């Protein structure tokens, strides 16, 4: 009987540990759009999306809050991020579809 109790406690602890690990890894893998933007976009588009960095000015980037950018559909922005454009690199092999979607959501927060 004692063996069964010890076995049940070990099984419960193992299940609890596996559940915690799964929740933690899911949480840590889910990057916010702001983090993705900072890591991959801000060097050209600037922290605020104004495009007023040295690279952004050299590429004549429009502010991401501009009506021209904001009127594009989520699909258009996702495609542009994935495929790249002119001097902008393609991110479809660097970012997952989910990450690109989070990035688009973040870009929507930049509009004035």
N, C-alpha and C positions, 0 to 999 in steps of 0.2 A: 504494500500500500504506500509506503514511503517513497519507493522508486517511482510510482505513478505521479505522486505529488511533485517530486523534484523534476520529473520529465515535463509535467504540465507547466511549471514555473519557467523552465528553460524555453519551452515552446512559446509561451506568452512573451517572454523577454525578446526572443528572436523575432517574433512577429512585430512587436512594438519597434524594435530597432530597424527592421526592414521598412516599416511604414514611415518612420521618421526620415530614413535615408531617401526614400522615394519622394516624399514631400519636399525635403531640402533640395534635392537635385533638380526637381521640377522648378522650384522657386529660383534657384541660382541660374538656371539656364534661360529663364525668361528675362530677356533684357528689355528695358524700357526704350522707347523711341528716342528719348533725350540722351541716354547713354550711347546708343548707336550713332546718333547724330554727332555727338561730341567726338567720338572715336574716328568716324569715317568722313564727316562732312564739314566740320567747323573750320578746318584749315583753309578751305577755299571759300565757303559760304559765310564764315564768321560765326561766332557764338550766337549772335542774335538773328542770323539769317540774312543780314543786310548785304552780304557779298563784298564788303569793303576791306577785305584782306588784300595783300599784295597780289596773291594768285587770283583772287576773285576779280580785282580791277583789271588785271592783265587779260582775263578771259571775258570781260564785260558781263559779269553775271548780274542777272536781275535779282532784286531782293525777293526772298522766298515769300514774303508777306504781300507782294504785289498782286494786283488783280489778275495779271497775265498768268502768274503761277497758280494762284489759288483757284482760278476758274477751271483748271484742268481736273478731270475726274481722278478718282483714286486709282483706277486702272491705268490711266495715262501716266500718272506720276510713278506708279509701281514699275511700269514698262521702261520709263526713262531711267529710273534708278537701276533697274536690272540690266538694261542694254547699254547704258551710258549715252553720251552725246558730246560731240566735238571733243573738248579736252577732258571731259568727265569720264572716269573709268567705269566699266561695267561692274556691277556688284552682284550679278546673279550667281556667281560662283563663290563669292565671299560671304554673302548673307543668305539666310534661308528666306523662303516666301513669308514666313511669319515675321521675321525681323524686318523685312522690307515693308510689310503691312504696318508694323509698329512705327517705323520711320515715317510713313505717310501720315499716320495719325498725329505724330508729333509735328510734322510740317503744317498741319491744319491749325495747330495752336499758335503759330507764328503770325497769322493774319491779324491785321490791326482792327 
